[in-house]
């Protein structure tokens, strides 16, 4: 099978409604499963997405597969050489095709100055944990219980630069 052609394009506020719709579609099953109404991107308003997009230390990217928008990711600059990935989503019908792996590879090339990357995911979502670990992320000792169904765990990837 030919590897799909995944690209990232930097999003603008004009893309906010599309990003919001993809987040809703991708995160709704998790919202229904864990009922994490305070933290789940599927419960975020379009206004909140726009607010995040307008933060000067945040970039959003649309993940495309063969030219079609299939997901998005948010990159937040914590400080020099340290970035945080959030709201990473791939539409359900596009999951399991290696798209997220390719998107991570591309984002690391875009932010070539990065020395560390961080992200959080749901401990109970073993597929997500497996993916991040496969990509070189290591679980930190930090966790945050959201409710009795769900706990977030945190990951970090250190890059040896210089």
Residue pairs with C-beta under 8 A, 6 or more apart in sequence:
3 98
3 102
4 65
4 66
4 97
4 98
4 99
4 102
5 65
5 66
5 67
6 63
6 64
6 65
6 98
6 99
6 102
6 103
6 106
7 63
7 64
7 67
7 106
8 61
8 62
8 63
8 64
8 73
8 103
8 106
8 107
8 110
9 61
9 62
9 64
10 59
10 60
10 61
11 19
11 53
11 59
11 60
11 61
11 62
11 72
12 53
13 50
13 53
13 54
15 60
15 62
16 46
16 49
16 50
16 53
17 46
18 62
18 69
19 49
19 53
19 60
19 62
19 72
20 44
20 46
20 49
22 69
22 70
22 71
22 72
22 89
22 91
23 41
23 42
23 44
23 49
23 72
23 87
23 89
24 41
24 42
25 91
25 92
26 41
26 42
26 71
26 89
26 90
26 91
26 92
27 40
27 41
27 42
27 89
28 42
29 92
30 36
30 40
30 42
30 122
30 125
31 37
31 40
31 42
31 43
33 149
34 40
34 122
34 124
34 146
34 147
34 149
34 150
35 147
35 149
36 43
36 146
36 147
36 149
36 150
37 43
38 146
39 146
39 152
41 87
41 89
52 58
52 60
52 74
52 87
53 60
55 76
57 76
57 77
58 74
58 75
58 76
58 77
59 74
59 75
60 72
60 73
60 74
60 75
60 87
61 72
61 73
61 74
61 75
61 103
61 107
62 69
62 71
62 72
63 69
63 70
63 71
63 72
63 73
63 90
63 99
63 100
63 103
64 70
65 94
65 97
65 99
70 90
70 91
70 94
70 99
71 88
71 89
71 90
71 91
71 94
71 99
71 100
71 103
72 87
72 88
72 89
73 85
73 86
73 87
73 88
73 89
73 103
73 107
74 85
74 86
74 87
74 88
75 83
75 84
75 85
75 107
75 111
76 83
76 84
76 85
76 86
77 83
78 84
78 118
80 113
81 113
81 114
81 115
81 116
81 161
82 114
82 115
82 116
82 117
82 118
83 111
83 114
83 116
83 117
83 118
84 117
84 118
84 119
85 107
85 117
85 118
85 119
86 119
86 120
88 100
88 103
88 119
90 99
90 100
90 103
100 131
101 131
101 134
101 135
104 135
108 114
108 117
108 159
113 161
114 159
115 158
115 159
115 161
116 156
116 157
116 158
116 159
117 137
117 156
117 157
117 159
118 154
118 155
118 156
118 157
119 132
119 137
119 154
119 155
120 144
120 152
120 153
120 154
120 155
121 128
121 129
121 132
121 152
121 153
121 155
122 128
122 150
122 151
122 152
122 153
123 129
123 143
123 150
123 151
123 152
123 153
124 149
124 150
124 151
129 139
129 153
132 155
133 139
133 155
135 157
136 157
137 155
137 156
137 157
138 155
138 156
138 157
138 158
139 153
139 154
139 155
140 153
140 154
140 155
140 156
142 153
142 154
143 151
143 152
143 153
143 154
144 151
144 152
144 154
145 151
145 152
146 152
